[in-house]
């Protein structure tokens, strides 16, 4: 899929890697809807519009734990830019540590933000692509906790494991009409909160998920100090698609 001329949604884009991804998409000729629970996402949109001298970004306040909020992002993209091509689930929370001292609300917030929200975001995007008979691309930004358990954050780790399985199970969507590709990028935690160089590497892998039409249901692992590794894992069987 070409990024130039595309319209994307990026959740968690008021700061961090989500913000970097929104900037990267616009720099490549795309337009973007920034979804975040923090109002400063509006400043990010204003900065992008001022930089490019045109309306290339719009902010919509969004709590990714709310299916209604996620659907509103899709409506915002269509209302502002006429369509939607790419949906990036980048919102995340590491949870409160020590996790055993937290209450059920904090545990639910970690699971809802890191697992349920990407699942729901994928659902509303797939429905949009199918309704409009337009191919689409979805990228889930997770972390290497999906493959290297974090002792201090077992709930977060569980959510990341679940997201890998969910992504792999969506592989058969690429065989449908229209085709929808769902992939994931799993940076090390230090990459997620690190400097610009680390962010650039994550951006490169997300852009790969968008542009490489051969990827479907895949997760790109990004271990510290190693080159990215394509993790295909056990995927859903193509024959199952006709039963969906």
C-alpha positions in Angstrom: 0.0 0.0 0.0 1.2 3.5 -0.9 1.4 5.9 2.0 1.4 9.0 -0.2 -2.2 10.0 -0.7 -3.5 7.7 2.1 -5.5 8.6 5.2 -4.5 7.0 8.5 -5.7 6.8 12.1 -3.0 6.6 14.8 -4.1 6.1 18.4 -1.9 7.2 21.3 -0.5 9.9 19.0 -0.3 12.9 21.4 3.3 11.8 22.3 5.9 9.1 22.1 6.0 6.6 19.2 2.4 7.4 18.2 3.3 11.0 17.6 6.4 9.9 15.7 4.3 7.6 13.5 1.8 10.4 12.7 4.7 12.7 11.8 6.2 10.0 9.6 3.0 9.3 7.7 2.4 13.0 7.0 6.1 13.4 5.8 5.4 10.6 3.3 2.5 12.4 1.8 -0.3 11.0 3.9 -3.0 12.6 6.1 -3.7 11.5 9.6 -6.3 11.5 12.4 -4.7 11.7 15.8 -6.6 9.9 18.5 -5.6 10.3 22.1 -7.1 10.8 25.5 -4.7 13.7 26.1 -5.8 17.1 24.8 -2.2 18.0 23.7 -2.8 15.9 20.6 -4.5 19.0 19.3 -1.2 20.8 19.5 0.5 18.0 17.5 -2.2 18.4 14.7 -1.8 22.2 14.7 2.0 21.8 14.4 1.7 19.5 11.4 -0.8 21.6 9.6 1.4 24.7 10.1 4.5 22.9 9.0 2.9 21.7 5.7 0.8 24.7 5.1 -2.4 22.7 4.6 -4.8 20.5 6.6 -2.9 17.2 6.8 -3.9 16.3 10.4 -6.8 16.5 12.7 -7.1 15.6 16.4 -10.0 13.7 17.9 -10.0 13.1 21.7 -10.4 9.4 22.2 -10.4 6.9 25.0 -9.4 3.7 23.2 -11.1 1.6 25.9 -14.4 2.9 24.5 -15.7 1.2 21.3 -17.8 4.3 20.6 -14.6 6.5 20.7 -12.8 4.2 18.3 -15.8 4.3 15.9 -15.8 8.1 16.1 -12.2 8.1 14.9 -13.3 6.3 11.7 -16.1 8.8 11.2 -13.7 11.7 11.8 -11.4 10.3 9.1 -14.2 10.0 6.6 -15.7 13.3 7.5 -12.4 15.2 7.2 -10.5 13.4 4.5 -13.2 11.3 2.7 -11.9 7.9 3.4 -9.6 5.7 5.6 -6.8 3.4 4.4 -4.6 2.7 7.5 -5.4 2.1 11.2 -2.5 2.0 13.6 -3.2 0.9 17.2 -0.3 2.6 19.1 -2.0 3.6 22.4 -0.5 1.7 25.3 0.0 1.6 29.1 2.5 -0.4 31.0 0.2 -0.6 34.1 1.0 0.1 37.7 3.8 -1.7 39.5 4.1 -3.6 41.6 1.1 -5.1 39.9 0.1 -7.3 42.9 -0.5 -4.2 45.0 -3.0 -2.7 42.5 -6.7 -3.3 42.4 -8.9 -4.9 39.8 -9.5 -1.5 38.1 -5.9 -1.0 37.3 -5.5 -4.6 36.0 -8.6 -4.1 33.8 -7.2 -0.8 32.5 -4.0 -2.5 31.4 -5.8 -5.3 29.6 -8.4 -3.0 28.1 -5.8 -0.5 26.7 -3.3 -3.0 25.5 -5.4 -5.9 24.2 -9.1 -5.1 24.0 -8.6 -1.7 22.4 -6.4 -3.0 19.5 -9.0 -5.8 18.9 -11.8 -3.3 18.8 -9.9 -0.8 16.7 -9.2 -3.6 14.2 -12.9 -4.6 14.2 -14.2 -1.1 13.4 -11.5 -0.7 10.7 -12.3 -4.0 9.1 -16.0 -3.2 9.0 -15.2 0.2 7.4 -13.0 -1.4 4.7 -15.6 -4.1 3.9 -18.5 -1.6 3.8 -16.5 0.6 1.4 -15.1 -2.3 -0.6 -11.7 -0.7 -0.1 -8.5 -2.6 0.9 -7.0 -1.6 4.1 -4.0 -2.0 6.4 -3.9 -2.3 10.2 -0.8 -2.3 12.4 -0.6 -3.1 16.1 2.3 -1.6 18.0 3.1 -3.8 20.9 6.4 -4.7 22.6 8.9 -7.5 23.0 7.1 -8.4 26.2 5.1 -10.6 23.9 8.1 -12.8 23.5 10.3 -12.0 26.6 8.1 -12.1 29.8 8.5 -9.1 32.1 8.6 -10.2 35.7 7.5 -6.8 37.0 4.6 -6.5 34.5 2.9 -9.9 34.1 -0.5 -8.4 33.2 1.0 -6.2 30.5 3.0 -9.3 29.3 -0.2 -11.3 29.1 -1.9 -8.6 27.0 1.1 -8.6 24.6 1.0 -12.4 24.2 -2.7 -12.1 23.4 -2.1 -9.4 20.8 0.4 -11.6 18.9 -2.2 -14.4 18.8 -4.9 -12.0 17.7 -2.8 -10.6 14.9 -1.9 -14.1 13.6 -5.5 -15.1 13.7 -6.3 -12.1 11.4 -4.0 -13.4 8.6 -6.9 -14.8 6.6 -8.5 -11.3 6.2 -5.9 -10.6 3.6 -7.6 -13.3 1.4 -10.9 -11.6 1.5 -12.5 -9.1 -0.9 -11.4 -6.4 -0.2 -8.2 -7.6 1.3 -7.3 -6.3 4.8 -3.8 -6.9 6.1 -3.2 -7.0 9.9 0.3 -7.0 11.2 2.3 -6.0 14.4 5.6 -4.5 15.4 7.1 -5.5 18.7 9.9 -3.1 19.8 11.9 -3.6 23.0 10.5 -1.5 25.8 13.6 0.7 25.7 12.8 1.4 22.1 9.3 2.5 23.0 10.5 5.1 25.5 14.0 5.8 24.0 15.5 8.5 21.9 14.9 9.5 18.3 17.2 6.8 16.8 15.2 4.1 18.5 11.9 5.7 17.3 13.2 5.9 13.7 13.8 2.1 13.7 10.3 1.4 15.0 8.9 3.8 12.4 10.7 2.0 9.6 9.2 -1.4 10.6 5.7 0.1 10.9 6.1 1.5 7.4 7.3 -1.9 6.2 4.0 -3.4 7.6 2.1 -0.9 5.5 4.0 -1.1 2.3 4.9 -4.8 2.1 1.9 -6.6 0.6 3.3 -10.0 1.5 2.9 -9.4 5.2 -0.4 -10.7 6.8 -0.8 -11.8 10.3 2.9 -11.3 11.0 4.7 -9.7 13.9 8.1 -8.0 13.5 10.2 -8.7 16.6 12.8 -6.0 17.5 15.1 -7.4 20.2 17.7 -5.0 21.8 20.9 -5.0 19.8 19.6 -7.2 17.0 18.2 -6.7 13.6 14.4 -7.0 13.3 13.1 -10.5 13.0 9.9 -11.5 11.2 7.9 -13.8 13.4 5.2 -15.6 11.4 4.1 -18.0 14.1 1.1 -20.3 13.8 -1.5 -18.5 11.6 -5.1 -19.1 11.0 -5.7 -21.5 8.1 -6.8 -19.9 4.8 -9.7 -22.4 4.5 -11.3 -20.9 7.6 -12.0 -17.6 5.8 -15.1 -18.8 4.0 -16.7 -19.6 7.4 -16.3 -16.1 8.8 
